[in-house]
Every structure is written in C-alpha cells, then in structure tokens.
C-alpha cells in the first residue's frame, strides 16, 4: 500500500534549497526527508518563488502555497456587499 503524501513546510523547502546548494544530491535529500525525488526537483525548479515567500515572512508552517482565485476581485466585492 502506498504511503500518504507528505507536504513540506516552507521552512523545510528552504532547507532543501540550501542542502542542494551545498552539493547534496536530489535522491539523498529526498530520502532524508522521506519524500520523492520529483518533489525535490519541483522545489528546485520553484527556488526563486520559495525564497521570495520566505523573505516576505510568509507563514513558515504553511504546507501549500495559497492560490489566487481567477475571480478574486469579484469575491472581494461580494464580501463587501454581504458584510
């Protein structure tokens, strides 16, 4: 049976970036953290985005990035009407 998915926190993703910068392999970092190699490669691909979030002091405990809705402006206006 396959194991449950493991989502890394922002702090853990920054740690991954620093380990890869020190010369560790993707496979080694993945096995140390208990995640797949593909997830580590995706973190490396989004390196600049992740570091920007970290520098902006976004919640380090967040496991998934917040996605902006296509209709965010409409949602805000509806919220103002209701409240």
JOHU-V120205 format. One record per residue. N is the residue number from 1. RES is the residue in one small letter. BURIAL is 1 if it has 24 or more other C-alpha atoms within 12 Angstrom, else 0. Layout:
# JOHU-V120205
N,RES,BURIAL  N,RES,BURIAL
This chain:
# JOHU-V120205
1,x,0  2,x,0  3,x,0  4,x,0  5,x,0  6,x,0  7,x,0  8,x,1  9,x,0  10,x,1  11,x,1  12,x,1  13,x,1  14,x,1  15,x,1  16,x,1  17,x,1  18,x,0  19,x,0  20,x,0  21,x,0  22,x,0  23,x,0  24,x,0  25,x,0  26,x,1  27,x,0  28,x,0  29,x,1  30,x,1  31,x,0  32,x,0  33,x,0  34,x,0  35,x,1  36,x,0  37,x,0  38,x,0  39,x,1  40,x,1  41,x,0  42,x,0  43,x,1  44,x,1  45,x,0  46,x,0  47,x,0  48,x,0  49,x,0  50,x,1  51,x,1  52,x,0  53,x,0  54,x,1  55,x,0  56,x,0  57,x,0  58,x,0  59,x,0  60,x,0  61,x,0  62,x,0  63,x,0  64,x,0  65,x,0  66,x,0  67,x,0  68,x,0  69,x,0  70,x,0  71,x,0  72,x,0  73,x,0  74,x,0  75,x,0  76,x,0  77,x,0  78,x,0  79,x,0  80,x,0  81,x,0  82,x,0  83,x,0
